[in-house]
Amino acid sequence: MVRALERLGFEKLRQSGSHVIMRRDSKGCVVPLHSEVKVGALAGVLRQADISPDEFIAAL
């Protein structure tokens, strides 16, 4: 998930435990670093990042 966001122009600001804080322009998001991420958590990250699911899938 982090790599896909980096391809979309986000950069890592910092890491706190099992979460990475990323930012692009003024949009920021908190990304969990788990091997499996639940659908609701993924939807929350995409909402914070203001990215559509199709845009995210294209970056994978």
C-alpha positions in Angstrom: 0.0 0.0 0.0 2.9 2.4 0.8 4.5 1.8 -2.6 1.3 2.5 -4.4 0.8 5.8 -2.6 4.5 6.7 -3.4 3.7 6.1 -7.0 0.8 8.5 -6.7 3.1 11.2 -5.4 2.9 10.7 -1.6 6.1 10.8 0.5 6.8 9.3 3.9 7.0 11.9 6.6 7.6 9.6 9.6 6.8 6.2 11.0 5.3 5.5 14.4 5.2 1.9 15.3 3.2 0.0 12.7 1.9 3.1 11.0 3.4 5.4 8.4 2.3 9.0 8.0 2.4 10.1 4.4 1.7 13.4 2.6 1.1 14.9 -0.8 0.7 18.6 -1.0 -1.8 19.4 1.8 -3.4 15.9 1.9 -2.0 13.5 4.5 -2.9 10.0 5.5 -2.0 7.4 8.1 -1.2 4.0 6.5 -1.1 0.8 8.6 1.9 -1.5 8.0 0.2 -4.8 8.4 0.5 -7.8 6.1 -3.3 -7.7 5.6 -5.4 -4.6 5.8 -9.2 -4.8 6.2 -11.5 -3.2 3.6 -12.7 -0.5 6.0 -9.1 0.5 6.8 -8.2 0.7 3.1 -11.3 2.8 2.4 -10.3 5.1 5.3 -6.8 5.6 3.9 -8.2 6.3 0.4 -10.6 8.8 1.9 -7.9 10.6 3.8 -5.7 10.7 0.8 -8.5 11.8 -1.5 -7.9 9.0 -4.0 -10.5 7.0 -5.9 -10.3 3.2 -5.6 -9.7 3.0 -9.4 -6.8 5.4 -9.1 -5.3 3.3 -6.3 -5.7 0.0 -8.2 -4.0 1.5 -11.3 -1.0 2.4 -9.1 -0.6 -1.2 -7.8 
